[in-house]
Amino acid sequence: MNARLRFDGITKTFPGVKALTNVSFEVAPGEIHALLGENGAGKSTLLRTLSGVAKPTSGEFYVDGVIAAFKRPEHARLAGIAMIHQELQQVPNLTVAQNMFLGHQIKSAGGMLVNRREQEKRAAEALAMIDPTIDPSVPIKTLKVAQRQIVEIARALLDKAKIIAMDEPTSSLTPAEFENLAKVIERLAGLGVSIIYVSHKMDEVFRICHRGTVMRDGNVVGTVDLKTTAEADVIAMMVGRELQHEEHNSFVKEDVRVDVRGLSSAVTHVRDVSFTVRRGEVLGIAGLVGSGRTELVRMLAGVDAIADGTIAIDGATLKLTDPRSAISAGIGLLPEERKREGIIPGRSVSVNMALPSLGKFSKSGIVRHGAIKSRANELLKRVNLRPFQIDRPIRLFSGGNQQKAIIARWLAAGSEILLFDEPTRGIDVGAKSEIYHLIENLAAEGKSIIVVSSELPEVIRLSDRVIVMRNGRIAAQLERQELSEQAIVAHAVGDAGLKTHSAKQEQAHV
Amino acid sequence: MSDITTSQPARSSSPFSSFSVRDAGTLIGLILIVAVFAMLVPGFVSERNLINILQQSSINACIALGMTLVIISGGIDLSVGPTAAISAVLTASLLVAGYPVPVAIVAGLGIGMLCGLVNGILVAYVGLQPFIVTLGTLSTYRALALIYTGGNPVLGVPMTFRSLFNGNIGGIPNSVIIVAVIALVAWVILKKTPIGEYLLAVGGNEEASYVAGVPIALTKITAYVISGFLAALGAMILVGRLGAAEPILGNLWELDAIAAAAIGGASLMGGKGSVIGTILGAIILGAMRNGLTLMNVQAFYQLLATGLIILVAMMIDRVTRGRG
């Protein structure tokens, strides 16, 4: 076999979780190979082992038939493997060339000085191969995300990379920028570089990839030729059996609970947002990364300051100054980044649950831990915490169970309006479906729910109505019967009419 | 057929539930040190010397309890020594000027709390780093004490005041009783009140605490105010013992207090710390000094031993935590 890269039985276990089980497949020289699977399928973990960030528990990599062990990221780099991360790892104030040579500068004067001129020359040569329009001497922060990605790829070429892995490279690109990236990727493949391409966007994957390996729950489901396989079959492989035919249930009541009018942020680009949420309604918020979805719910939760507009609950206008004021108005936020904004890692699940409601659990200034315990027993059972150990530090639980604990937190606080920001990010398929059912149950009880999600199937599965955000504003409000992935995407990226309009504007400025 | 169910776990509100594995480790450390000195120094474990050790540890324990609360909240208070000095010279001046003892005590404790309040406001509202804030007030407060007294000690503190802090009840020094009461109060604050939970939460993850509605500023300010109060109380004990107040009093107290808290299991990253551990940590340091002094070891070597004890304690902590 003349595989460029072979995964041979890669297994990775974390305490209590088997993240990867016996992953084996091959990537040919010059092949664009898609790595497919839902969030939590193990793609990111696999890339982490490939780049030397995490060590596999067992299994081997072969590069051009030679066994390769990556104990550190440096080893993977020397073996010709480069990673293009979703979050670009660049130093904003340094120039393009400085970023490309970061960590292994070209030296002069016996290693004392950095030879910036030589660096810029070599950077320009590498950039010329894929996109000659980028000037290596400008600070990287002056470039758009799409251009910065090209710089990362050029940097990989400087390293003589034979394999370039790209994790969701197009999540924040416009369609035109994607076309440019696709050209670059095809050019690289023509040079014999193998590409591992991770994306949730099936149309892109089918446009540019030759073959694809589908993962689910840490296992390889199969490797397929994308030129001869139908998209529906690949999706079926990705989601497996259970999630396919879950019906949406609606519990929308008549009365409007939340009435938001002309809301603008004091700290972000969210402007003039108006919408309502009824009792028992699940409102989905969709849009591209950076469209203002998270920023919108952070305002509603009192985390980000409001510059203008009003929020009324059951007809009474709120004055939100901080999260405390939102919580006392019955609003609870399940933040996007659980580790950073959700949990107190060293404290028990029950304390994490009780944190916003300690006043309720106290009597004459003393916290009644017995009362917390019995409430935790009841609520954490309801959200199906596993393992059911309410005194155990929350950091020892899986992401899905941490999420359940935060849901229980707002149930304990008696919140009637729940804001879920990416409720299933990084959560395995089983827990995901549990959280869907929980959200439905809460809606059935009459709670008003807002769900922000990047996963369109999730938005469509859960929502009674969807707001699509674009550039900090509401681009569209779609009713249940209008919901489709195509409709949401069209509004999220802006339709054809708008594009020609802005193109004309750009021309007018030139 | 009898219905056998597993018994419900006992209520955790028994006072012993808060004696953690880490506290047991600190206690074992203390027992080892006492055992070593018992073998080397005749009379080390006599009742009188043990009470001596407690008395000698009481001021550091008092300061370290406040330090522990600040460290748990994710901060640090380097200004405790100068805070104590300000409080000491103010209290002594009022006493010498003939003010009643309760007035002088309230004023001294009040100025300590005010010093803490300034630290807390600079940290919580101005948003400066706790290390930098209290490094700044370390100099500022010391300067105020020196300026106020012109650099001279305040002499002639009346006996009524001295006997209050330096007397004893049934052979137990008042300072030990005071600190024992303070420790109990600190334990209740940390374990039983919302503010205690807030301290642990803010130190554990400030951003998550904010999103969860914890009053961040109030929590931090409370920690610094308590620290200032306890620094002032430590100063009272010392003034009672010496009968005079020096404006340079309390030099390097912050380091002993941080050492006691760290030996007792407080993490300088915040979110972790123990009242019982800190008390044991202060007694470990006190016992070391007492034993080495009785052995006529030079002060230089005492300093060396203190440094080594801190490093060894931290290494043991690190290793056992890695395994647990």
Interface residues (C-beta under 8 A of the other chain):
Chain A: A301 V303 D322 P323 R324 A326 I327 S328 L333 P335 R340 E341 G342 I343 I344 P345 G346 R347 V351 A354 L355 P356 L358 G359 S362 G365 I366 V367 H369 G370 K373 D391 R409
Chain B: R11 S12 S13 V188 K192 T193 P194 G196 E197 Y198 L200 A201 G204 N205 E207 A208 S209 Y210 V211 A212 G213 V214 P215 G271 K272
